[in-house]
Amino acid sequence: MLLLILGLIIFLGVHTLPMFSKVRGNIAGRLGQPGYPIAYAIVSLVGLVLIVQGYGARWETGNGNVWSPPVWTQHVAALLMLPAMIAIAAAYVPSRIRNVLKHPMLVAIKIWAVAHLLANGDVASILLFGSFLVWAIADRISVKRRSALGPLGTSQGSLLGDAIVVAGGVSAYLLFMFQIHVWLFGVYPIAALAR
């Protein structure tokens, strides 16, 4: 559990820097280009590795259940992941979907976190997905206050962009449901829909 907590502090801590423009500016100024992006990526990767290791070892460290989710929550979680994947795709492709969502990556993180909080009742899951949910809400408030535009800036979307976003999101969803999720995390989410 300690690795998970440390990973969350490191990963979410570095991703919280943009919320504090002056602090971020001072650090970026000291590290310069390409120092700041490289340091940001390395620290993020270290945090992510610790999160994965800590969460993967959750049953070896006295992790208990706060609640036992009923089977229907797994169905809801599996279904919620489809719009989450479409929102992730919208973060990187100019589309009208992106224009509507404004900050689709944060929308995706919130949906992902809520879906996994519904389907998992153990302490480590609540800590992991709850932390990401709180961070995404705080970041969305910060983004609005800072008028941050995201990686695509002011680019406008089109019907073609919408089609690419939906196709990419659905493809990613199917890959995760049938292959990647079980390979990465040892959980076969499609089995939840068969119950």
N, CA, C and O of each residue as an XYZ file, in Angstrom:
780
protein
N       0.821     -1.198      0.000
C       0.000      0.000      0.000
C       0.866      1.265      0.000
O       0.488      2.290     -0.567
N       2.028      1.175      0.643
C       2.925      2.327      0.716
C       3.420      2.740     -0.674
O       3.508      3.928     -0.984
N       3.743      1.743     -1.506
C       4.177      2.054     -2.879
C       3.082      2.775     -3.655
O       3.357      3.721     -4.393
N       1.846      2.328     -3.488
C       0.714      2.953     -4.171
C       0.559      4.410     -3.734
O       0.391      5.302     -4.566
N       0.618      4.639     -2.440
C       0.482      6.007     -1.913
C       1.619      6.885     -2.412
O       1.391      8.014     -2.847
N       2.847      6.368     -2.352
C       4.005      7.129     -2.825
C       3.875      7.437     -4.317
O       4.152      8.555     -4.751
N       3.456      6.451     -5.091
C       3.260      6.651     -6.523
C       2.211      7.702     -6.818
O       2.397      8.532     -7.708
N       1.109      7.677     -6.082
C       0.050      8.668     -6.275
C       0.546     10.067     -5.937
O       0.243     11.025     -6.648
N       1.306     10.185     -4.856
C       1.850     11.501     -4.472
C       2.769     12.034     -5.568
O       2.686     13.205     -5.940
N       3.644     11.170     -6.083
C       4.592     11.601     -7.119
C       3.863     11.920     -8.424
O       4.047     12.997     -8.991
N       3.033     10.984     -8.903
C       2.385     11.152    -10.205
C       1.407     12.323    -10.197
O       1.473     13.204    -11.055
N       0.508     12.324     -9.230
C      -0.480     13.406     -9.190
C       0.161     14.720     -8.764
O      -0.299     15.797     -9.144
N       1.225     14.624     -7.973
C       1.944     15.839     -7.574
C       2.533     16.566     -8.772
O       2.372     17.779     -8.906
N       3.214     15.834     -9.639
C       3.811     16.467    -10.817
C       2.723     16.951    -11.780
O       2.900     17.960    -12.462
N       1.595     16.228    -11.834
C       0.499     16.652    -12.711
C      -0.317     17.797    -12.118
O      -1.181     18.369    -12.782
N      -0.034     18.119    -10.867
C      -0.694     19.252    -10.221
C       0.082     20.550    -10.458
O      -0.470     21.636    -10.281
N       1.339     20.454    -10.851
C       2.169     21.648    -11.083
C       1.511     22.693    -11.989
O       1.559     23.880    -11.667
N       0.894     22.292    -13.114
C       0.276     23.314    -13.968
C      -0.828     24.119    -13.273
O      -1.163     25.216    -13.719
N      -1.391     23.586    -12.192
C      -2.418     24.332    -11.456
C      -1.819     25.549    -10.755
O      -2.529     26.498    -10.421
N      -0.513     25.509    -10.538
C       0.201     26.592     -9.850
C       1.189     27.208    -10.820
O       2.364     26.842    -10.845
N       0.704     28.144    -11.618
C       1.479     28.702    -12.729
C       2.825     29.260    -12.309
O       3.822     29.046    -12.998
N       2.875     29.974    -11.188
C       4.145     30.576    -10.751
C       5.167     29.514    -10.388
O       6.327     29.594    -10.792
N       4.732     28.516     -9.621
C       5.649     27.446     -9.220
C       6.131     26.697    -10.453
O       7.324     26.431    -10.596
N       5.212     26.360    -11.339
C       5.571     25.661    -12.569
C       6.535     26.503    -13.395
O       7.519     25.991    -13.930
N       6.246     27.804    -13.496
C       7.113     28.704    -14.257
C       8.516     28.775    -13.685
O       9.492     28.789    -14.434
N       8.626     28.821    -12.355
C       9.945     28.866    -11.705
C      10.737     27.593    -11.977
O      11.922     27.648    -12.304
N      10.072     26.444    -11.840
C      10.749     25.161    -12.080
C      11.139     25.043    -13.547
O      12.261     24.647    -13.863
N      10.220     25.384    -14.442
C      10.511     25.315    -15.882
C      11.640     26.271    -16.239
O      12.485     25.953    -17.076
N      11.658     27.447    -15.603
C      12.720     28.414    -15.864
C      14.082     27.902    -15.428
O      15.082     28.111    -16.114
N      14.115     27.234    -14.291
C      15.391     26.694    -13.790
C      15.898     25.535    -14.644
O      17.090     25.429    -14.930
N      14.951     24.656    -15.051
C      15.355     23.470    -15.812
C      15.501     23.754    -17.305
O      16.242     23.064    -18.006
N      14.793     24.770    -17.785
C      14.889     25.154    -19.196
C      14.304     24.111    -20.135
O      13.635     23.164    -19.719
N      14.585     24.324    -21.440
C      14.151     23.398    -22.478
C      15.370     22.624    -22.957
O      16.384     23.269    -23.222
N      15.365     21.356    -23.087
C      14.254     20.427    -22.866
C      14.232     19.852    -21.455
O      13.570     18.843    -21.211
N      14.947     20.479    -20.521
C      15.058     19.942    -19.166
C      13.733     19.719    -18.465
O      13.500     18.659    -17.886
N      12.861     20.724    -18.517
C      11.590     20.603    -17.801
C      10.720     19.470    -18.351
O      10.254     18.640    -17.570
N      10.485     19.403    -19.674
C       9.660     18.292    -20.177
C      10.260     16.914    -19.893
O       9.536     15.954    -19.629
N      11.595     16.828    -19.949
C      12.243     15.540    -19.676
C      12.068     15.168    -18.207
O      11.718     14.030    -17.893
N      12.309     16.119    -17.309
C      12.143     15.857    -15.874
C      10.689     15.503    -15.553
O      10.418     14.594    -14.768
N       9.767     16.231    -16.168
C       8.326     15.981    -15.970
C       7.979     14.552    -16.377
O       7.266     13.850    -15.660
N       8.488     14.129    -17.529
C       8.207     12.782    -18.034
C       8.819     11.711    -17.136
O       8.182     10.696    -16.855
N      10.052     11.933    -16.687
C      10.727     10.939    -15.838
C      10.017     10.800    -14.493
O       9.768      9.685    -14.034
N       9.693     11.924    -13.866
C       9.006     11.885    -12.566
C       7.629     11.230    -12.725
O       7.216     10.432    -11.884
N       6.925     11.571    -13.809
C       5.613     10.955    -14.068
C       5.744      9.444    -14.223
O       4.939      8.686    -13.681
N       6.756      9.012    -14.963
C       6.963      7.577    -15.190
C       7.286      6.854    -13.887
O       6.774      5.763    -13.637
N       8.126      7.452    -13.065
C       8.452      6.858    -11.761
C       7.177      6.705    -10.926
O       6.934      5.652    -10.336
N       6.370      7.762    -10.883
C       5.112      7.696    -10.140
C       4.189      6.620    -10.676
O       3.577      5.881     -9.905
N       4.085      6.529    -11.993
C       3.207      5.543    -12.619
C       3.670      4.120    -12.312
O       2.851      3.253    -12.007
N       4.973      3.879    -12.390
C       5.515      2.546    -12.078
C       5.199      2.177    -10.629
O       4.802      1.046    -10.351
N       5.371      3.118     -9.711
C       5.067      2.848     -8.303
C       3.574      2.580     -8.099
O       3.203      1.710     -7.311
N       2.721      3.321     -8.804
C       1.278      3.094     -8.712
C       0.941      1.678     -9.183
O       0.208      0.952     -8.511
N       1.475      1.297    -10.327
C       1.186     -0.035    -10.884
C       1.704     -1.126     -9.948
O       0.999     -2.102     -9.689
N       2.919     -0.974     -9.441
C       3.481     -1.980     -8.538
C       2.695     -2.042     -7.231
O       2.376     -3.124     -6.737
N       2.389     -0.874     -6.680
C       1.657     -0.829     -5.421
C       0.258     -1.378     -5.544
O      -0.205     -2.111     -4.669
N      -0.426     -1.030     -6.629
C      -1.788     -1.532     -6.831
C      -1.773     -3.026     -7.139
O      -2.654     -3.771     -6.709
N      -0.756     -3.454     -7.894
C      -0.642     -4.880     -8.226
C      -0.410     -5.751     -7.002
O      -0.818     -6.912     -6.973
N       0.247     -5.192     -5.988
C       0.549     -5.950     -4.766
C      -0.470     -5.691     -3.664
O      -0.213     -5.996     -2.500
N      -1.624     -5.132     -4.019
C      -2.582     -4.703     -2.995
C      -3.083     -5.823     -2.101
O      -3.382     -5.575     -0.933
N      -3.184     -7.045     -2.603
C      -3.724     -8.133     -1.781
C      -2.655     -8.745     -0.881
O      -2.967     -9.551     -0.004
N      -1.399     -8.365     -1.093
C      -0.316     -8.883     -0.253
C      -0.068     -7.985      0.956
O       0.725     -8.335      1.829
N      -0.724     -6.850      1.018
C      -0.397     -5.870      2.057
C      -1.581     -5.530      2.961
O      -1.687     -4.400      3.436
N      -2.459     -6.477      3.201
C      -3.555     -6.246      4.130
C      -4.668     -5.381      3.587
O      -5.398     -4.756      4.355
N      -4.808     -5.336      2.288
C      -5.880     -4.567      1.664
C      -7.208     -5.267      1.934
O      -7.360     -6.453      1.640
N      -8.155     -4.542      2.485
C      -9.447     -5.146      2.781
C     -10.566     -4.495      1.987
O     -10.378     -3.447      1.370
N     -11.715     -5.119      2.008
C     -12.885     -4.577      1.318
C     -13.637     -3.617      2.230
O     -13.937     -3.939      3.380
N     -13.934     -2.447      1.706
C     -14.790     -1.496      2.405
C     -16.238     -1.871      2.128
O     -17.103     -1.756      2.997
N     -16.486     -2.323      0.903
C     -17.811     -2.797      0.513
C     -17.654     -3.825     -0.594
O     -16.635     -3.857     -1.284
N     -18.656     -4.653     -0.757
C     -18.640     -5.678     -1.808
C     -19.582     -5.245     -2.921
O     -20.801     -5.319     -2.771
N     -19.022     -4.795     -4.034
C     -19.874     -4.304     -5.127
C     -20.742     -5.416     -5.708
O     -20.251     -6.515     -5.966
N     -22.026     -5.138     -5.916
C     -22.866     -6.126     -6.593
C     -22.449     -6.275     -8.059
O     -21.773     -5.407     -8.611
N     -22.852     -7.361     -8.667
C     -22.452     -7.663    -10.043
C     -22.843     -6.547    -11.010
O     -22.090     -6.260    -11.941
N     -24.000     -5.910    -10.818
C     -24.451     -4.891    -11.761
C     -23.486     -3.720    -11.864
O     -23.446     -3.042    -12.891
N     -22.704     -3.473    -10.810
C     -21.746     -2.358    -10.880
C     -20.645     -2.647    -11.899
O     -20.103     -1.728    -12.513
N     -20.319     -3.922    -12.073
C     -19.318     -4.293    -13.081
C     -19.868     -4.066    -14.486
O     -19.130     -3.668    -15.386
N     -21.153     -4.316    -14.673
C     -21.801     -4.062    -15.969
C     -21.759     -2.558    -16.267
O     -21.411     -2.142    -17.372
N     -22.116     -1.761    -15.273
C     -22.112     -0.306    -15.458
C     -20.697      0.184    -15.748
O     -20.498      1.017    -16.632
N     -19.710     -0.329    -15.007
C     -18.316      0.083    -15.217
C     -17.860     -0.235    -16.643
O     -17.235      0.593    -17.304
N     -18.179     -1.439    -17.103
C     -17.787     -1.842    -18.460
C     -18.423     -0.926    -19.504
O     -17.780     -0.558    -20.487
N     -19.672     -0.564    -19.289
C     -20.360      0.314    -20.241
C     -19.836      1.749    -20.178
O     -19.733      2.417    -21.207
N     -19.506      2.221    -18.982
C     -18.991      3.587    -18.838
C     -17.638      3.773    -19.535
O     -17.289      4.879    -19.946
N     -16.899      2.697    -19.660
C     -15.581      2.816    -20.268
C     -15.642      3.142    -21.759
O     -14.663      3.644    -22.312
N     -16.765      2.870    -22.424
C     -16.883      3.229    -23.840
C     -16.826      4.745    -24.031
O     -15.998      5.209    -24.814
N     -17.668      5.547    -23.352
C     -17.520      6.999    -23.515
C     -16.185      7.518    -23.000
O     -15.681      8.526    -23.496
N     -15.605      6.842    -22.010
C     -14.287      7.270    -21.518
C     -13.236      7.130    -22.628
O     -12.411      8.024    -22.822
N     -13.270      6.019    -23.345
C     -12.305      5.801    -24.435
C     -12.533      6.784    -25.583
O     -11.577      7.256    -26.198
N     -13.783      7.087    -25.868
C     -14.075      8.071    -26.915
C     -13.565      9.443    -26.493
O     -13.040     10.193    -27.316
N     -13.718      9.771    -25.222
C     -13.218     11.061    -24.720
C     -11.699     11.129    -24.794
O     -11.148     12.186    -25.101
N     -11.011     10.023    -24.518
C      -9.539     10.008    -24.635
C      -9.135     10.296    -26.075
O      -8.237     11.099    -26.326
N      -9.800      9.639    -27.018
C      -9.490      9.880    -28.431
C      -9.748     11.342    -28.797
O      -8.997     11.934    -29.572
N     -10.806     11.918    -28.240
C     -11.151     13.315    -28.546
C     -10.107     14.300    -28.026
O     -10.022     15.430    -28.506
N      -9.321     13.872    -27.053
C      -8.285     14.762    -26.514
C      -7.177     15.026    -27.540
O      -6.466     16.026    -27.442
N      -7.033     14.134    -28.515
C      -5.919     14.234    -29.453
C      -6.322     14.449    -30.908
O      -5.462     14.569    -31.780
N      -7.630     14.497    -31.173
C      -8.104     14.687    -32.547
C      -9.057     15.878    -32.575
O     -10.047     15.887    -31.843
N      -8.778     16.892    -33.411
C      -9.736     18.004    -33.508
C     -11.095     17.477    -33.953
O     -11.213     16.856    -35.010
N     -12.114     17.727    -33.147
C     -13.456     17.221    -33.454
C     -14.484     18.082    -32.740
O     -14.166     18.850    -31.832
N     -15.710     17.933    -33.174
C     -16.793     18.649    -32.491
C     -17.035     18.035    -31.119
O     -17.503     18.716    -30.207
N     -16.717     16.748    -30.968
C     -16.835     16.094    -29.658
C     -15.890     16.777    -28.673
O     -16.266     17.062    -27.536
N     -14.666     17.036    -29.118
C     -13.702     17.733    -28.260
C     -14.209     19.123    -27.912
O     -14.083     19.559    -26.768
N     -14.781     19.823    -28.885
C     -15.294     21.169    -28.638
C     -16.374     21.160    -27.559
O     -16.418     22.050    -26.709
N     -17.243     20.151    -27.598
C     -18.325     20.049    -26.612
C     -17.772     19.699    -25.230
O     -18.177     20.287    -24.227
N     -16.846     18.739    -25.185
C     -16.295     18.294    -23.898
C     -15.312     19.299    -23.304
O     -15.083     19.298    -22.094
N     -14.733     20.148    -24.136
C     -13.752     21.171    -23.765
C     -12.408     20.568    -23.325
O     -11.373     20.886    -23.910
N     -12.414     19.723    -22.328
C     -11.187     19.073    -21.855
C     -11.464     17.568    -21.740
O     -11.659     17.043    -20.644
N     -11.476     16.891    -22.887
C     -11.916     15.494    -22.910
C     -11.061     14.535    -22.087
O     -11.578     13.540    -21.580
N      -9.761     14.813    -21.941
C      -8.940     13.909    -21.133
C      -9.407     13.921    -19.681
O      -9.454     12.874    -19.036
N      -9.749     15.093    -19.167
C     -10.244     15.168    -17.790
C     -11.618     14.507    -17.663
O     -11.921     13.882    -16.647
N     -12.438     14.650    -18.694
C     -13.736     13.953    -18.705
C     -13.497     12.445    -18.663
O     -14.155     11.729    -17.909
N     -12.558     11.969    -19.474
C     -12.249     10.532    -19.527
C     -11.754     10.028    -18.179
O     -12.165      8.958    -17.729
N     -10.883     10.782    -17.536
C     -10.343     10.360    -16.236
C     -11.461     10.282    -15.197
O     -11.499      9.352    -14.391
N     -12.370     11.257    -15.217
C     -13.481     11.236    -14.251
C     -14.393     10.031    -14.486
O     -14.799      9.365    -13.534
N     -14.714      9.753    -15.747
C     -15.571      8.592    -16.051
C     -14.858      7.297    -15.650
O     -15.456      6.422    -15.024
N     -13.578      7.182    -16.013
C     -12.767      6.002    -15.672
C     -12.742      5.781    -14.170
O     -12.929      4.659    -13.698
N     -12.511      6.854    -13.418
C     -12.427      6.738    -11.964
C     -13.766      6.317    -11.358
O     -13.810      5.423    -10.514
N     -14.853      6.955    -11.784
C     -16.175      6.607    -11.259
C     -16.517      5.155    -11.605
O     -17.031      4.420    -10.762
N     -16.230      4.742    -12.846
C     -16.521      3.366    -13.264
C     -15.796      2.360    -12.375
O     -16.379      1.365    -11.943
N     -14.527      2.626    -12.108
C     -13.740      1.686    -11.309
C     -14.063      1.769     -9.821
O     -13.913      0.777     -9.107
N     -14.502      2.923     -9.342
C     -14.970      3.015     -7.953
C     -16.251      2.209     -7.767
O     -16.458      1.599     -6.717
N     -17.109      2.206     -8.784
C     -18.341      1.416     -8.713
C     -18.045     -0.079     -8.628
O     -18.701     -0.812     -7.888
N     -17.056     -0.518     -9.388
C     -16.814     -1.957     -9.536
C     -15.841     -2.537     -8.512
O     -15.696     -3.756     -8.427
N     -15.172     -1.686     -7.734
C     -14.164     -2.162     -6.791
C     -14.424     -1.548     -5.418
O     -14.587     -0.335     -5.289
N     -14.459     -2.400     -4.401
C     -14.743     -1.892     -3.062
C     -13.595     -2.019     -2.089
O     -13.777     -1.791     -0.893
N     -12.404     -2.380     -2.573
C     -11.268     -2.533     -1.662
C     -10.581     -1.195     -1.403
O     -10.746     -0.244     -2.167
N      -9.824     -1.134     -0.337
C      -9.186      0.110      0.106
C      -8.251      0.674     -0.963
O      -8.285      1.871     -1.249
N      -7.414     -0.186     -1.555
C      -6.452      0.285     -2.559
C      -7.165      0.871     -3.773
O      -6.726      1.886     -4.314
N      -8.253      0.249     -4.206
C      -9.005      0.756     -5.357
C      -9.648      2.102     -5.041
O      -9.621      3.021     -5.859
N     -10.217      2.206     -3.861
C     -10.834      3.471     -3.459
C      -9.781      4.568     -3.395
O     -10.024      5.701     -3.812
N      -8.608      4.223     -2.869
C      -7.505      5.190     -2.803
C      -7.043      5.596     -4.198
O      -6.876      6.784     -4.472
N      -6.835      4.624     -5.077
C      -6.336      4.894     -6.427
C      -7.349      5.691     -7.257
O      -7.048      6.787     -7.729
N      -8.533      5.139     -7.426
C      -9.506      5.775     -8.309
C     -10.103      7.033     -7.687
O     -10.435      7.985     -8.394
N     -10.239      7.032     -6.359
C     -10.725      8.233     -5.676
C      -9.750      9.390     -5.799
O     -10.163     10.535     -5.983
N      -8.448      9.097     -5.699
C      -7.427     10.146     -5.845
C      -7.457     10.755     -7.243
O      -7.381     11.973     -7.400
N      -7.569      9.892     -8.259
C      -7.628     10.400     -9.633
C      -8.902     11.217     -9.873
O      -8.873     12.218    -10.589
N     -10.006     10.794     -9.281
C     -11.254     11.539     -9.443
C     -11.145     12.923     -8.811
O     -11.522     13.921     -9.426
N     -10.635     12.984     -7.594
C     -10.470     14.281     -6.916
C      -9.508     15.171     -7.700
O      -9.763     16.362     -7.878
N      -8.392     14.583     -8.174
C      -7.428     15.368     -8.943
C      -8.058     15.916    -10.225
O      -7.866     17.086    -10.558
N      -8.815     15.072    -10.950
C      -9.422     15.509    -12.216
C     -10.432     16.628    -11.994
O     -10.516     17.557    -12.798
N     -11.193     16.546    -10.919
C     -12.149     17.618    -10.601
C     -11.390     18.906    -10.287
O     -11.745     19.976    -10.782
N     -10.345     18.802     -9.466
C      -9.554     19.986     -9.114
C      -8.876     20.579    -10.350
O      -8.827     21.798    -10.512
N      -8.354     19.711    -11.218
C      -7.684     20.200    -12.418
C      -8.668     20.877    -13.363
O      -8.329     21.877    -13.995
N      -9.885     20.342    -13.465
C     -10.888     20.969    -14.342
C     -11.240     22.368    -13.851
O     -11.407     23.287    -14.652
N     -11.352     22.528    -12.542
C     -11.611     23.853    -11.963
C     -10.434     24.781    -12.264
O     -10.626     25.942    -12.625
N      -9.224     24.261    -12.113
C      -8.021     25.052    -12.379
C      -7.906     25.440    -13.847
O      -7.570     26.579    -14.171
N      -8.186     24.485    -14.734
C      -8.110     24.735    -16.175
C      -9.071     25.857    -16.573
O      -8.729     26.724    -17.377
N     -10.260     25.829    -16.007
C     -11.248     26.868    -16.308
C     -10.763     28.226    -15.805
O     -10.906     29.240    -16.489
N     -10.195     28.233    -14.614
C      -9.688     29.485    -14.028
C      -8.517     30.040    -14.848
O      -8.399     31.250    -15.038
N      -7.646     29.130    -15.334
C      -6.455     29.548    -16.088
C      -6.750     29.756    -17.565
O      -5.898     30.259    -18.299
N      -7.945     29.376    -18.015
C      -8.309     29.417    -19.438
C      -7.336     28.613    -20.294
O      -6.992     29.011    -21.407
N      -6.896     27.466    -19.752
C      -5.988     26.587    -20.497
C      -6.770     25.865    -21.589
O      -7.896     25.420    -21.365
N      -6.174     25.753    -22.761
C      -6.882     25.209    -23.921
C      -6.617     23.729    -24.179
O      -7.366     23.104    -24.930
N      -5.601     23.162    -23.596
C      -5.280     21.764    -23.864
C      -4.346     21.623    -25.047
O      -3.979     22.620    -25.668
N      -3.949     20.380    -25.374
C      -2.918     20.163    -26.395
C      -3.303     20.593    -27.804
O      -2.417     20.846    -28.622
N      -4.581     20.683    -28.114
C      -4.990     21.043    -29.476
C      -5.298     22.531    -29.636
O      -5.666     22.971    -30.725
N      -5.152     23.300    -28.574
C      -5.381     24.735    -28.662
C      -6.789     25.084    -29.095
O      -7.764     24.571    -28.546
N      -6.891     25.955    -30.080
C      -8.205     26.423    -30.540
C      -8.679     25.722    -31.814
O      -9.659     26.151    -32.425
N      -7.987     24.637    -32.225
C      -8.390     23.978    -33.471
C      -9.839     23.510    -33.389
O     -10.289     22.973    -32.377
N     -10.540     23.728    -34.473
C     -11.965     23.382    -34.547
C     -12.146     21.998    -35.147
O     -11.306     21.515    -35.907
N     -13.255     21.374    -34.790
C     -13.514     20.021    -35.255
C     -14.433     19.964    -36.457
O     -14.989     20.970    -36.899
N     -14.573     18.764    -36.964
C     -15.423     18.534    -38.135
C     -16.116     17.181    -37.988
O     -15.851     16.435    -37.046
N     -16.990     16.883    -38.917
C     -17.657     15.585    -38.928
C     -16.634     14.462    -39.095
O     -16.753     13.412    -38.463
N     -15.636     14.683    -39.941
C     -14.580     13.683    -40.114
C     -13.839     13.457    -38.799
O     -13.542     12.318    -38.438
N     -13.542     14.539    -38.086
C     -12.884     14.412    -36.781
C     -13.729     13.604    -35.811
O     -13.207     12.772    -35.069
N     -15.044     13.849    -35.815
C     -15.947     13.085    -34.952
C     -15.886     11.594    -35.287
O     -15.835     10.747    -34.395
N     -15.891     11.288    -36.594
C     -15.847      9.888    -37.027
C     -14.545      9.224    -36.580
O     -14.553      8.078    -36.132
N     -13.433      9.940    -36.701
C     -12.136      9.402    -36.278
C     -12.119      9.165    -34.771
O     -11.630      8.138    -34.302
N     -12.659     10.125    -34.017
C     -12.699     10.008    -32.554
C     -13.540      8.804    -32.130
O     -13.114      8.017    -31.284
N     -14.718      8.661    -32.707
C     -15.599      7.538    -32.338
C     -14.963      6.214    -32.744
O     -14.954      5.269    -31.955
N     -14.431      6.132    -33.966
C     -13.790      4.888    -34.414
C     -12.586      4.542    -33.542
O     -12.400      3.386    -33.163
N     -11.772      5.542    -33.227
C     -10.605      5.304    -32.376
C     -10.998      4.894    -30.970
O     -10.404      3.979    -30.399
N     -11.990      5.562    -30.410
C     -12.447      5.233    -29.063
C     -13.063      3.850    -28.970
O     -12.788      3.109    -28.026
N     -13.895      3.495    -29.944
C     -14.521      2.165    -29.954
C     -13.456      1.085    -30.143
O     -13.510      0.043    -29.489
N     -12.492      1.323    -31.026
C     -11.406      0.348    -31.243
C     -10.605      0.137    -29.961
O     -10.319     -0.997    -29.578
N     -10.243      1.243    -29.300
C      -9.489      1.142    -28.045
C     -10.307      0.409    -26.987
O      -9.773     -0.414    -26.243
N     -11.592      0.706    -26.921
C     -12.490      0.044    -25.958
C     -12.492     -1.464    -26.176
O     -12.341     -2.233    -25.227
N     -12.665     -1.885    -27.427
C     -12.709     -3.315    -27.730
C     -11.381     -3.994    -27.426
O     -11.354     -5.106    -26.898
N     -10.277     -3.325    -27.758
C      -8.953     -3.882    -27.448
C      -8.778     -4.060    -25.942
O      -8.285     -5.092    -25.484
N      -9.187     -3.044    -25.172
C      -9.068     -3.150    -23.715
C      -9.991     -4.225    -23.156
O      -9.584     -5.003    -22.294
N     -11.215     -4.275    -23.633
C     -12.183     -5.240    -23.107
C     -11.758     -6.685    -23.373
O     -11.947     -7.558    -22.526
N     -11.183     -6.932    -24.552
C     -10.905     -8.310    -24.935
C      -9.444     -8.720    -24.787
O      -9.146     -9.914    -24.808
N      -8.518     -7.763    -24.637
C      -7.121     -8.155    -24.603
C      -6.276     -7.387    -23.599
O      -5.719     -7.980    -22.676
N      -6.177     -6.086    -23.769
C      -5.174     -5.304    -23.046
C      -5.416     -5.281    -21.541
O      -4.464     -5.381    -20.767
N      -6.669     -5.151    -21.109
C      -6.957     -5.061    -19.674
C      -6.521     -6.328    -18.937
O      -5.908     -6.247    -17.872
N      -6.834     -7.492    -19.499
C      -6.441     -8.742    -18.847
C      -4.924     -8.917    -18.885
O      -4.335     -9.443    -17.941
N      -4.297     -8.483    -19.965
C      -2.845     -8.595    -20.084
C      -2.148     -7.685    -19.082
O      -1.186     -8.100    -18.435
N      -2.622     -6.445    -18.945
C      -1.991     -5.497    -18.031
C      -2.354     -5.725    -16.568
O      -1.499     -5.608    -15.690
N      -3.619     -6.050    -16.301
C      -4.101     -6.046    -14.922
C      -4.625     -7.391    -14.423
O      -4.987     -7.518    -13.253
N      -4.669     -8.389    -15.295
C      -5.112     -9.701    -14.871
C      -6.618     -9.822    -14.668
O      -7.093    -10.818    -14.123
N      -7.363     -8.824    -15.098
C      -8.832     -8.833    -14.963
C      -9.430     -8.804    -16.358
O      -9.047     -7.986    -17.195
N     -10.366     -9.698    -16.597
C     -11.005     -9.810    -17.907
C     -12.363     -9.141    -17.820
O     -13.334     -9.789    -17.428
N     -12.468     -7.844    -18.178
C     -13.704     -7.106    -17.938
C     -14.909     -7.630    -18.714
O     -16.043     -7.459    -18.265
N     -14.698     -8.254    -19.845
C     -15.831     -8.752    -20.621
C     -16.565     -9.861    -19.865
O     -17.747    -10.106    -20.107
N     -15.858    -10.529    -18.947
C     -16.485    -11.570    -18.135
C     -17.574    -10.986    -17.261
O     -18.543    -11.676    -16.942
N     -17.437     -9.721    -16.863
C     -18.446     -9.071    -16.032
C     -19.772     -8.941    -16.779
O     -20.841     -9.050    -16.179
N     -19.697     -8.712    -18.067
C     -20.923     -8.565    -18.856
C     -21.619     -9.895    -19.076
O     -22.812     -9.926    -19.376
N     -20.895    -10.990    -18.931
C     -21.476    -12.311    -19.156
C     -22.222    -12.821    -17.922
O     -22.943    -13.815    -18.008
N     -22.060    -12.158    -16.784
C     -22.719    -12.614    -15.537
C     -24.177    -12.268    -15.506
O     -24.865    -12.580    -14.534
